[in-house]
Amino acid sequence: MKNLIVILAFLISTIGIAQSNAKALLDEVNEKVNSYNNISIDFKYSLKNVSEDINQETRGNVVIEGDKYMLNILGITRVFDGKTLYTISPEDEEVTISSDNTEDENTITPSKMLSFYKEGYTYEMDITQDVKGRKIQYVKLYPIDTNSEIKQVLLGVDAKTKHIYNLIEIGKNGTRTTLTVNSFKTNEPISKTLFTFDANKYKDYYINKLD
């Protein structure tokens, strides 16, 4: 789940351009994302590790408004209301409640999905690809922490819209995690209670308070 959130986090045109140009592109994408009242993303998520014979694919969606978000993936819903994170698992009939843990630099939440790069990473421009008529510019990022489990991250940005196209995270253990955006919508009408946890809906669930 942490890897997925990291993936949710990232999202013109030659190999080897200076880092300042990579930062300029990331800053531009971040500024555009922050200009929207809210963002709704439907995505495909895949995880592969050849040596471990792992090949998983699933779909999910996330709605983000400022620091708040609601993420649905693998049958689990995560709701963050700006202060408290609620992880709801219908299969286990359990709700886990915890305070915001963004002080942990290894935890990159959807609300920080395009500002994480400002600390803890070096980056450079990478290749440009044509994908179904779209020009996708990649930025390659390397964690500064040598103990990080992440080897590198590739962020794909639509050069025209400056929206997220995909993100590829490569782990030191050979795991390759990819998130591809199927739908990117902005300023959609959303319920005022979307990020509010209603305990009445989960009276039969086990409530696990971590704090």
C-alpha positions as CSV (number, residue, x, y, z in Angstrom):
1,M,0.0,0.0,0.0
2,K,2.8,2.4,0.8
3,N,4.4,1.6,-2.6
4,L,1.1,2.4,-4.3
5,I,0.8,5.7,-2.5
6,V,4.3,6.5,-3.5
7,I,3.3,5.7,-7.1
8,L,0.3,7.9,-6.7
9,A,2.6,10.7,-5.9
10,F,4.6,11.6,-9.3
11,L,3.6,12.4,-12.5
12,I,10.8,19.1,-23.2
13,S,12.7,17.0,-24.8
14,T,16.1,15.4,-25.0
15,I,18.2,13.0,-23.0
16,G,20.7,14.4,-20.6
17,I,19.2,17.9,-20.1
18,A,20.4,19.6,-16.9
19,Q,18.7,19.0,-13.6
20,S,17.5,22.6,-13.5
21,N,15.3,21.8,-16.5
22,A,13.9,18.7,-14.9
23,K,13.1,20.7,-11.8
24,A,11.4,23.4,-13.9
25,L,9.1,20.7,-15.5
26,L,8.3,19.2,-12.1
27,D,7.6,22.6,-10.7
28,E,5.3,23.4,-13.6
29,V,3.3,20.2,-13.2
30,N,3.1,20.8,-9.4
31,E,1.9,24.3,-9.9
32,K,-0.8,23.2,-12.4
33,V,-2.0,20.4,-10.1
34,N,-2.3,22.9,-7.2
35,S,-4.4,25.2,-9.3
36,Y,-7.3,22.7,-9.4
37,N,-10.0,22.6,-6.6
38,N,-9.9,18.8,-6.8
39,I,-8.5,16.0,-8.9
40,S,-10.1,12.6,-9.7
41,I,-7.9,9.9,-11.2
42,D,-8.7,6.4,-12.4
43,F,-5.6,4.3,-12.8
44,K,-4.1,0.9,-13.6
45,Y,-1.6,-0.5,-11.2
46,S,0.9,-3.3,-11.9
47,L,3.6,-5.0,-9.9
48,K,6.2,-7.3,-11.4
49,N,9.2,-9.2,-10.1
50,V,10.6,-11.8,-12.5
51,S,12.9,-13.5,-10.1
52,E,10.0,-13.9,-7.6
53,D,7.5,-14.8,-10.3
54,I,5.2,-12.0,-9.3
55,N,2.9,-10.4,-11.9
56,Q,-0.1,-8.5,-10.5
57,E,-2.4,-6.0,-12.1
58,T,-5.4,-4.1,-10.7
59,R,-7.3,-0.9,-11.0
60,G,-8.0,1.9,-8.6
61,N,-9.1,5.5,-8.2
62,V,-8.3,8.4,-6.0
63,V,-10.0,11.8,-5.3
64,I,-7.8,14.6,-4.0
65,E,-8.8,18.0,-2.6
66,G,-6.0,19.9,-0.9
67,D,-4.6,17.7,1.8
68,K,-7.6,15.5,1.8
69,Y,-8.0,12.3,-0.3
70,M,-10.0,9.1,-0.8
71,L,-8.2,6.2,-2.3
72,N,-9.7,2.9,-3.4
73,I,-7.4,0.0,-4.3
74,L,-7.3,-3.8,-3.8
75,G,-10.7,-3.7,-2.1
76,I,-9.5,-1.2,0.6
77,T,-10.6,2.4,1.0
78,R,-8.3,5.0,2.6
79,V,-9.8,8.3,3.7
80,F,-7.7,11.1,5.0
81,D,-9.7,14.1,6.3
82,G,-6.7,16.4,6.7
83,K,-6.0,15.2,10.3
84,T,-6.9,11.5,10.6
85,L,-6.4,8.6,8.2
86,Y,-9.1,5.9,8.1
87,T,-8.3,2.6,6.4
88,I,-11.4,0.6,5.7
89,S,-11.2,-3.1,4.8
90,P,-14.7,-4.7,4.1
91,E,-13.1,-8.2,3.7
92,D,-11.7,-8.0,7.2
93,E,-14.6,-5.9,8.6
94,E,-12.0,-3.7,10.2
95,V,-11.3,0.1,10.3
96,T,-7.8,1.2,11.2
97,I,-7.6,4.8,12.5
98,S,-4.3,6.7,12.7
99,S,-3.1,10.3,12.8
100,D,-1.4,11.8,9.9
101,N,2.1,10.3,9.4
102,T,3.6,12.7,6.9
103,E,6.5,13.4,9.1
104,D,7.8,10.1,7.9
105,E,9.7,11.1,4.7
106,N,9.3,7.6,3.4
107,T,5.6,7.9,3.3
108,I,4.4,10.0,0.4
109,T,0.7,10.6,0.5
110,P,-1.6,11.4,-2.5
111,S,-1.8,15.0,-1.2
112,K,1.9,15.3,-1.6
113,M,2.1,13.5,-4.9
114,L,3.9,16.2,-6.9
115,S,5.9,18.0,-4.2
116,F,7.8,15.0,-2.8
117,Y,10.7,15.6,-5.2
118,K,11.6,18.8,-3.5
119,E,13.4,16.9,-0.8
120,G,15.2,13.6,-0.8
121,Y,15.7,13.1,-4.5
122,T,18.0,14.1,-7.3
123,Y,16.6,14.1,-10.8
124,E,17.3,14.6,-14.5
125,M,15.5,14.7,-17.8
126,D,15.2,11.3,-19.5
127,I,13.7,10.1,-22.8
128,T,10.7,11.4,-24.7
129,Q,8.2,8.8,-26.1
130,D,5.2,9.1,-28.4
131,V,2.3,7.2,-26.8
132,K,-0.8,7.0,-29.0
133,G,-0.1,10.5,-30.4
134,R,0.8,12.0,-27.0
135,K,4.4,13.2,-26.3
136,I,5.4,11.9,-23.0
137,Q,8.5,13.4,-21.3
138,Y,10.1,11.3,-18.6
139,V,12.0,12.6,-15.6
140,K,14.3,10.1,-13.8
141,L,14.7,10.5,-10.0
142,Y,17.2,8.9,-7.6
143,P,16.7,8.8,-3.8
144,I,19.5,10.6,-1.9
145,D,19.2,8.1,1.0
146,T,21.5,5.2,0.1
147,N,19.4,2.9,2.3
148,S,16.2,3.5,0.3
149,E,14.6,0.4,-1.1
150,I,14.0,2.4,-4.3
151,K,16.6,2.3,-7.0
152,Q,15.0,4.9,-9.3
153,V,11.7,6.4,-10.3
154,L,10.6,7.4,-13.8
155,L,7.8,10.0,-14.0
156,G,6.0,10.4,-17.3
157,V,4.4,13.8,-18.0
158,D,2.2,14.7,-21.0
159,A,4.3,17.5,-22.5
160,K,1.2,19.3,-23.8
161,T,-1.2,19.2,-20.8
162,K,1.5,18.9,-18.1
163,H,-0.7,16.2,-16.5
164,I,0.5,12.9,-15.1
165,Y,0.7,10.0,-17.6
166,N,2.5,7.3,-15.7
167,L,5.0,6.5,-13.0
168,I,7.5,3.6,-12.9
169,E,9.2,2.7,-9.7
170,I,12.2,0.3,-9.8
171,G,13.2,-1.3,-6.5
172,K,16.7,-2.6,-5.6
173,N,15.1,-6.1,-5.3
174,G,14.1,-6.0,-9.0
175,T,10.4,-5.1,-8.3
176,R,9.0,-2.9,-11.0
177,T,5.8,-1.0,-10.0
178,T,3.9,0.9,-12.6
179,L,0.9,3.2,-12.4
180,T,-0.7,4.4,-15.6
181,V,-3.4,7.0,-15.5
182,N,-6.6,6.1,-17.5
183,S,-8.6,9.1,-16.6
184,F,-7.5,12.5,-15.1
185,K,-10.4,14.8,-14.3
186,T,-10.3,18.1,-12.5
187,N,-12.8,20.4,-10.6
188,E,-15.5,17.7,-10.5
189,P,-18.6,18.2,-8.3
190,I,-17.9,16.1,-5.2
191,S,-19.9,15.5,-2.0
192,K,-19.1,17.7,1.0
193,T,-18.9,14.5,3.1
194,L,-16.6,12.6,0.8
195,F,-13.7,12.8,3.1
196,T,-15.7,12.4,6.3
197,F,-15.7,9.1,8.1
198,D,-19.2,8.0,9.2
199,A,-18.8,5.6,12.1
200,N,-22.5,4.6,11.8
201,K,-21.7,2.8,8.6
202,Y,-19.3,0.5,10.3
203,K,-20.9,-0.5,13.6
204,D,-20.2,-4.1,13.1
205,Y,-16.5,-3.5,12.2
206,Y,-13.6,-3.9,14.5
207,I,-12.1,-0.5,15.1
208,N,-8.4,-0.5,15.4
209,K,-7.0,2.8,16.8
210,L,-3.2,3.0,16.4
211,D,-2.7,6.3,18.4
